[in-house]
């Protein structure tokens, strides 16, 4: 399923509603992480995590940084745009506790 739509709000909500997006956002709000660390924290299958990271990268929410080291090292971190979602996530968490 493609998250691109003609309306930015629809694209953002579609991605936020996908399995694992919330968990990845929550994990990366704590700072950069490697794929294995993200997988351990989020408990997502590797394929699902990889898809979410690619989608989040396409939306401008995640930066994938590859370091020129041996062995190769890749870290993922949130962009300022994704970090700005934190108050929204907190509000939804509060709402879910009160109403879900």
MMTF fields as JSON, N, C-alpha, C and O atoms, coordinates in Angstrom:
{
  "mmtfVersion": "1.0.0",
  "mmtfProducer": "UNKNOWN",
  "numBonds": 399,
  "numAtoms": 400,
  "numGroups": 100,
  "numChains": 1,
  "numModels": 1,
  "chainsPerModel": [1],
  "groupsPerChain": [100],
  "chainIdList": ["A"],
  "bondAtomList": [4, 2, 8, 6, 12, 10, 16, 14, 20, 18, 24, 22, 28, 26, 32, 30, 36, 34, 40, 38, 44, 42, 48, 46, 52, 50, 56, 54, 60, 58, 64, 62, 68, 66, 72, 70, 76, 74, 80, 78, 84, 82, 88, 86, 92, 90, 96, 94, 100, 98, 104, 102, 108, 106, 112, 110, 116, 114, 120, 118, 124, 122, 128, 126, 132, 130, 136, 134, 140, 138, 144, 142, 148, 146, 152, 150, 156, 154, 160, 158, 164, 162, 168, 166, 172, 170, 176, 174, 180, 178, 184, 182, 188, 186, 192, 190, 196, 194, 200, 198, 204, 202, 208, 206, 212, 210, 216, 214, 220, 218, 224, 222, 228, 226, 232, 230, 236, 234, 240, 238, 244, 242, 248, 246, 252, 250, 256, 254, 260, 258, 264, 262, 268, 266, 272, 270, 276, 274, 280, 278, 284, 282, 288, 286, 292, 290, 296, 294, 300, 298, 304, 302, 308, 306, 312, 310, 316, 314, 320, 318, 324, 322, 328, 326, 332, 330, 336, 334, 340, 338, 344, 342, 348, 346, 352, 350, 356, 354, 360, 358, 364, 362, 368, 366, 372, 370, 376, 374, 380, 378, 384, 382, 388, 386, 392, 390, 396, 394],
  "bondOrderList": [1, 1, 1, 1, 1, 1, 1, 1, 1, 1, 1, 1, 1, 1, 1, 1, 1, 1, 1, 1, 1, 1, 1, 1, 1, 1, 1, 1, 1, 1, 1, 1, 1, 1, 1, 1, 1, 1, 1, 1, 1, 1, 1, 1, 1, 1, 1, 1, 1, 1, 1, 1, 1, 1, 1, 1, 1, 1, 1, 1, 1, 1, 1, 1, 1, 1, 1, 1, 1, 1, 1, 1, 1, 1, 1, 1, 1, 1, 1, 1, 1, 1, 1, 1, 1, 1, 1, 1, 1, 1, 1, 1, 1, 1, 1, 1, 1, 1, 1],
  "groupList": [{"groupName": "UNK", "atomNameList": ["N", "CA", "C", "O"], "elementList": ["N", "C", "C", "O"], "formalChargeList": [0, 0, 0, 0], "bondAtomList": [1, 0, 2, 1, 3, 2], "bondOrderList": [1, 1, 2], "singleLetterCode": "X", "chemCompType": "L-PEPTIDE LINKING"}],
  "groupTypeList": [0, 0, 0, 0, 0, 0, 0, 0, 0, 0, 0, 0, 0, 0, 0, 0, 0, 0, 0, 0, 0, 0, 0, 0, 0, 0, 0, 0, 0, 0, 0, 0, 0, 0, 0, 0, 0, 0, 0, 0, 0, 0, 0, 0, 0, 0, 0, 0, 0, 0, 0, 0, 0, 0, 0, 0, 0, 0, 0, 0, 0, 0, 0, 0, 0, 0, 0, 0, 0, 0, 0, 0, 0, 0, 0, 0, 0, 0, 0, 0, 0, 0, 0, 0, 0, 0, 0, 0, 0, 0, 0, 0, 0, 0, 0, 0, 0, 0, 0, 0],
  "groupIdList": [1, 2, 3, 4, 5, 6, 7, 8, 9, 10, 11, 12, 13, 14, 15, 16, 17, 18, 19, 20, 21, 22, 23, 24, 25, 26, 27, 28, 29, 30, 31, 32, 33, 34, 35, 36, 37, 38, 39, 40, 41, 42, 43, 44, 45, 46, 47, 48, 49, 50, 51, 52, 53, 54, 55, 56, 57, 58, 59, 60, 61, 62, 63, 64, 65, 66, 67, 68, 69, 70, 71, 72, 73, 74, 75, 76, 77, 78, 79, 80, 81, 82, 83, 84, 85, 86, 87, 88, 89, 90, 91, 92, 93, 94, 95, 96, 97, 98, 99, 100],
  "secStructList": [7, 7, 7, 7, 7, 1, 1, 2, 2, 2, 2, 2, 2, 2, 2, 2, 6, 1, 6, 6, 2, 2, 2, 2, 2, 2, 2, 2, 6, 6, 7, 7, 5, 7, 2, 2, 2, 2, 2, 2, 2, 2, 7, 7, 7, 2, 2, 2, 2, 2, 2, 2, 2, 2, 2, 2, 2, 2, 6, 6, 1, 3, 3, 3, 3, 3, 3, 7, 7, 1, 1, 7, 3, 3, 3, 3, 3, 3, 7, 2, 2, 2, 2, 6, 6, 2, 2, 2, 2, 2, 2, 2, 2, 2, 2, 2, 2, 2, 2, 7],
  "xCoordList": [0.849, 0.0, 0.887, 1.837, 0.575, 1.341, 0.76, -0.459, 1.633, 1.129, 0.966, 0.498, 1.339, 1.225, -0.22, -0.867, -0.703, -2.036, -1.913, -0.844, -3.009, -2.975, -3.003, -2.628, -3.435, -3.529, -2.45, -2.376, -1.606, -0.548, -1.084, -0.464, -2.223, -2.771, -3.179, -2.987, -3.736, -4.124, -2.901, -2.925, -1.84, -0.604, -0.006, 0.43, 0.019, 0.577, -0.251, 0.305, -1.569, -2.426, -2.34, -2.376, -2.225, -2.089, -0.817, -0.842, 0.282, 1.537, 1.49, 1.97, 0.924, 0.804, -0.031, 0.202, -0.994, -1.864, -1.301, -1.899, -0.182, 0.398, 1.088, 1.636, 1.048, 1.655, 3.111, 3.908, 3.451, 4.833, 5.283, 6.293, 4.581, 5.034, 5.14, 6.139, 4.115, 4.126, 5.319, 6.022, 5.548, 6.649, 8.004, 8.885, 8.167, 9.433, 9.61, 10.694, 8.561, 8.634, 9.002, 9.894, 8.306, 8.572, 10.022, 10.676, 10.521, 11.9, 12.902, 13.86, 12.69, 13.656, 13.564, 14.477, 12.487, 12.431, 13.514, 13.892, 14.008, 15.083, 16.466, 17.454, 16.544, 17.83, 18.084, 17.307, 19.182, 19.5, 19.661, 20.109, 19.276, 19.394, 19.767, 19.48, 20.411, 20.719, 19.521, 18.645, 19.501, 18.373, 18.11, 16.969, 19.15, 18.992, 18.436, 17.622, 18.879, 18.356, 16.872, 16.067, 16.525, 15.115, 14.265, 13.164, 14.782, 14.026, 13.805, 12.714, 14.817, 14.709, 13.699, 12.89, 13.745, 12.861, 11.42, 10.486, 11.239, 9.891, 9.248, 8.025, 10.07, 9.601, 8.873, 7.965, 9.287, 8.723, 9.547, 10.747, 8.897, 9.628, 10.553, 10.227, 11.698, 12.645, 12.017, 12.298, 11.179, 10.551, 9.631, 9.641, 8.841, 7.927, 8.707, 8.37, 9.749, 10.562, 11.22, 11.241, 11.749, 12.388, 11.401, 11.731, 10.196, 9.17, 8.793, 8.69, 8.585, 8.226, 9.337, 9.064, 10.582, 11.7, 11.767, 12.015, 11.551, 11.562, 10.421, 10.612, 9.237, 8.093, 8.325, 8.02, 8.862, 9.12, 10.205, 10.156, 11.176, 12.21, 11.583, 11.897, 10.703, 10.036, 9.183, 9.032, 8.62, 7.794, 8.641, 8.114, 9.952, 10.814, 10.805, 11.076, 10.497, 10.431, 11.684, 11.989, 12.412, 13.58, 14.766, 14.622, 15.921, 17.173, 17.972, 18.184, 18.409, 19.256, 20.682, 20.995, 21.535, 22.923, 23.844, 23.862, 24.612, 25.561, 26.961, 27.376, 27.682, 29.026, 30.047, 29.862, 31.115, 32.183, 33.112, 34.213, 32.648, 33.397, 33.408, 32.615, 34.311, 34.336, 34.167, 35.006, 33.113, 32.013, 31.121, 31.131, 30.352, 29.481, 28.492, 28.013, 28.201, 27.259, 26.233, 26.575, 24.966, 23.861, 23.031, 22.694, 22.706, 21.842, 20.64, 20.711, 19.559, 18.329, 18.031, 18.188, 17.594, 17.21, 16.038, 15.805, 15.307, 14.156, 14.597, 15.586, 13.856, 14.047, 13.33, 12.514, 13.622, 12.869, 11.355, 10.567, 10.955, 9.522, 8.901, 7.801, 9.59, 9.067, 9.15, 8.26, 10.202, 10.31, 9.154, 8.713, 8.663, 7.542, 6.245, 5.263, 6.226, 5.042, 4.907, 3.85, 5.948, 5.916, 4.715, 4.057, 4.391, 3.204, 1.908, 1.011, 1.817, 0.638, 0.55, -0.521, 1.676, 1.687, 1.294, 0.539, 1.804, 1.453, -0.039, -0.674, -0.597, -2.031, -2.86, -3.861, -2.465, -3.195, -3.06, -4.025, -1.879, -1.683, -2.617, -3.246, -2.706, -3.594, -5.041, -5.786, -5.446, -6.802, -7.102, -8.173, -6.154, -6.375, -6.543, -7.378, -5.754, -5.885, -7.253, -7.843, -7.752, -9.023, -10.241, -11.306, -10.101, -11.293, -11.251, -12.284, -10.105, -10.045, -10.261, -10.244],
  "yCoordList": [-1.185, 0.0, 1.238, 1.332, 2.165, 3.399, 4.452, 4.596, 5.196, 6.203, 7.565, 8.5, 7.701, 9.011, 9.263, 8.396, 10.436, 10.866, 12.312, 12.915, 12.86, 14.254, 15.215, 16.379, 14.746, 15.588, 15.199, 14.039, 16.162, 15.836, 15.249, 14.348, 15.742, 15.218, 13.763, 12.962, 13.415, 12.027, 11.125, 10.01, 11.588, 10.804, 10.604, 9.503, 11.654, 11.557, 10.609, 9.764, 10.744, 9.869, 8.424, 7.501, 8.222, 6.864, 6.212, 5.058, 6.941, 6.384, 6.185, 5.168, 7.13, 6.984, 5.761, 5.142, 5.416, 4.284, 2.938, 1.91, 2.914, 1.643, 0.936, 1.567, -0.385, -1.206, -0.822, -0.824, -0.493, -0.247, 1.199, 1.543, 2.06, 3.449, 4.108, 4.76, 3.941, 4.55, 4.041, 4.825, 2.724, 2.151, 2.675, 2.935, 2.829, 3.357, 4.816, 5.211, 5.609, 7.008, 7.11, 7.871, 6.335, 6.374, 6.006, 6.659, 4.971, 4.521, 5.587, 5.865, 6.182, 7.153, 8.512, 9.328, 8.765, 10.004, 10.011, 11.068, 8.818, 8.704, 8.93, 8.979, 9.066, 9.294, 8.275, 7.338, 8.462, 7.566, 6.116, 5.829, 5.214, 3.78, 3.037, 3.476, 1.904, 1.005, 0.084, -0.039, -0.565, -1.417, -2.487, -2.674, -3.182, -4.248, -3.74, -4.407, -2.558, -1.96, -1.639, -1.916, -1.05, -0.729, -1.991, -2.016, -3.03, -4.272, -4.834, -5.316, -4.779, -5.285, -4.478, -5.051, -3.166, -2.287, -2.345, -2.399, -2.333, -2.281, -3.655, -3.766, -4.703, -6.079, -6.282, -7.107, -5.513, -5.674, -6.696, -6.842, -7.393, -8.28, -7.44, -6.296, -7.988, -7.206, -6.602, -5.451, -7.352, -6.839, -5.658, -4.656, -5.783, -4.703, -3.468, -2.356, -3.652, -2.522, -1.846, -0.619, -2.634, -2.08, -1.262, -0.172, -1.789, -1.055, 0.255, 1.294, 0.209, 1.436, 2.472, 3.649, 2.046, 2.999, 3.62, 4.819, 2.826, 3.355, 4.353, 5.408, 4.016, 4.921, 6.209, 7.303, 6.068, 7.245, 8.116, 9.342, 7.49, 8.233, 8.998, 10.167, 8.337, 8.981, 10.166, 11.132, 10.096, 11.196, 12.308, 13.357, 12.083, 13.091, 13.041, 14.047, 11.878, 11.734, 11.089, 11.281, 10.325, 9.588, 9.857, 9.975, 9.948, 10.072, 8.801, 8.385, 8.194, 7.005, 7.479, 8.025, 7.268, 7.724, 6.516, 5.722, 6.398, 5.3, 5.83, 6.828, 5.153, 5.568, 4.726, 3.524, 5.37, 4.689, 3.998, 4.471, 2.879, 2.112, 0.649, 0.218, -0.1, -1.536, -2.174, -1.956, -2.956, -3.226, -1.997, -1.086, -1.98, -0.826, -0.605, -1.555, 0.658, 1.02, 1.974, 2.941, 1.689, 2.531, 2.897, 2.037, 4.167, 4.629, 5.363, 5.962, 5.295, 5.996, 7.019, 6.756, 8.199, 9.234, 10.006, 10.008, 10.659, 11.445, 12.798, 13.375, 13.281, 14.644, 15.585, 15.134, 16.883, 17.829, 17.748, 17.953, 17.452, 17.329, 16.193, 16.342, 15.066, 13.928, 14.192, 13.79, 14.859, 15.201, 16.098, 16.052, 16.915, 17.807, 17.034, 17.609, 15.735, 14.904, 14.501, 14.017, 14.688, 14.218, 14.74, 13.937, 16.031, 16.487, 15.832, 15.541, 15.608, 14.939, 13.505, 13.05, 12.802, 11.428, 11.391, 10.516, 12.336, 12.39, 12.646, 12.042, 13.533, 13.828, 12.601, 12.319, 11.877, 10.673, 9.592, 8.88, 9.46, 8.493, 8.808, 7.908, 10.078, 10.493, 10.197, 9.664, 10.533, 10.272, 8.782, 8.377, 7.956, 6.5, 5.945, 5.069, 6.451, 5.988, 6.347, 5.575, 7.513, 7.991, 7.416, 7.296, 7.055, 6.715, 5.379, 4.915, 4.757, 3.51, 2.305, 1.175],
  "zCoordList": [0.0, 0.0, 0.0, 0.776, -0.857, -0.981, -0.044, 0.046, 0.663, 1.587, 0.936, 1.585, -0.327, -0.962, -1.388, -1.976, -1.089, -1.495, -1.926, -1.825, -2.404, -2.844, -1.656, -1.794, -0.512, 0.674, 1.682, 2.088, 2.093, 3.063, 4.367, 4.933, 4.855, 6.102, 5.943, 6.858, 4.798, 4.558, 4.487, 5.009, 3.854, 3.772, 5.155, 5.489, 5.96, 7.31, 8.173, 8.874, 8.127, 8.924, 8.452, 9.265, 7.137, 6.613, 7.151, 7.578, 7.131, 7.629, 9.139, 9.639, 9.868, 11.322, 11.697, 12.735, 10.86, 11.144, 10.756, 11.071, 10.089, 9.657, 10.81, 11.713, 10.759, 11.804, 12.021, 11.083, 13.252, 13.625, 13.558, 14.172, 12.84, 12.714, 14.079, 14.385, 14.893, 16.232, 17.032, 17.671, 16.997, 17.77, 17.311, 18.13, 16.002, 15.469, 15.889, 16.319, 15.766, 16.187, 17.66, 18.035, 18.495, 19.933, 20.227, 21.04, 19.576, 19.816, 19.385, 20.106, 18.219, 17.69, 18.374, 18.244, 19.093, 19.87, 20.951, 21.456, 21.3, 22.276, 21.686, 22.419, 20.369, 19.718, 18.622, 18.445, 17.882, 16.758, 17.208, 18.318, 16.304, 16.584, 15.315, 14.201, 15.516, 14.412, 14.189, 15.045, 13.01, 12.641, 13.7, 14.123, 14.124, 15.112, 16.43, 17.068, 16.833, 18.065, 17.912, 18.802, 16.766, 16.507, 16.496, 17.046, 15.868, 15.806, 17.201, 17.509, 18.038, 19.399, 20.216, 20.947, 20.094, 20.878, 20.379, 21.179, 19.065, 18.5, 18.382, 18.297, 18.378, 18.202, 16.877, 16.772, 15.865, 14.521, 13.746, 13.975, 12.836, 11.944, 11.068, 10.75, 10.674, 9.863, 8.607, 8.272, 7.916, 6.692, 6.992, 6.276, 8.049, 8.434, 8.842, 8.433, 9.648, 10.075, 8.883, 8.793, 7.979, 6.79, 5.953, 5.487, 5.767, 5.01, 5.701, 5.048, 7.029, 7.735, 7.619, 7.383, 7.783, 7.686, 6.297, 6.169, 5.263, 3.891, 3.689, 3.083, 4.199, 4.066, 4.853, 4.377, 6.049, 6.872, 6.25, 6.353, 5.611, 4.88, 3.715, 3.49, 2.982, 1.839, 2.274, 1.526, 3.488, 4.006, 4.62, 4.991, 4.727, 5.333, 6.847, 7.504, 7.411, 8.858, 9.446, 10.623, 8.627, 9.096, 8.179, 6.962, 8.785, 8.027, 8.261, 9.4, 7.171, 7.225, 6.984, 5.926, 7.966, 7.851, 7.856, 8.797, 6.77, 6.641, 6.893, 6.304, 7.773, 8.139, 7.377, 7.185, 6.952, 6.21, 7.202, 7.484, 7.717, 8.702, 8.29, 7.453, 8.886, 8.698, 10.067, 10.941, 10.288, 9.359, 9.179, 10.007, 8.089, 7.831, 8.975, 9.594, 9.239, 10.297, 9.718, 9.037, 10.0, 9.547, 10.765, 11.579, 10.886, 11.966, 11.377, 10.304, 12.101, 11.731, 12.812, 14.004, 12.367, 13.328, 12.749, 11.54, 13.639, 13.206, 12.667, 13.119, 11.709, 11.224, 12.188, 12.991, 12.122, 12.953, 12.712, 13.636, 11.482, 11.191, 11.993, 12.525, 12.087, 12.848, 14.349, 15.098, 14.787, 16.21, 16.634, 17.782, 15.702, 15.993, 16.22, 16.691, 15.892, 16.141, 17.607, 18.012, 18.405, 19.791, 20.582, 21.245, 20.552, 21.308, 20.806, 21.597, 19.515, 18.955, 19.48, 19.881, 19.475, 19.985, 21.452, 21.877, 22.222, 23.649, 23.83, 24.695, 23.024, 23.11, 22.745, 23.403, 21.721, 21.317, 22.387, 22.665, 22.991, 24.083, 25.247, 25.803, 25.613, 26.697, 26.334, 27.156, 25.123, 24.667, 24.712, 25.163, 24.243, 24.215, 25.625, 25.852, 26.574, 27.965, 28.524, 29.28, 28.153, 28.692, 27.983, 28.589, 26.695, 25.909, 25.188, 24.704, 25.104, 24.32, 25.199, 24.711]
}
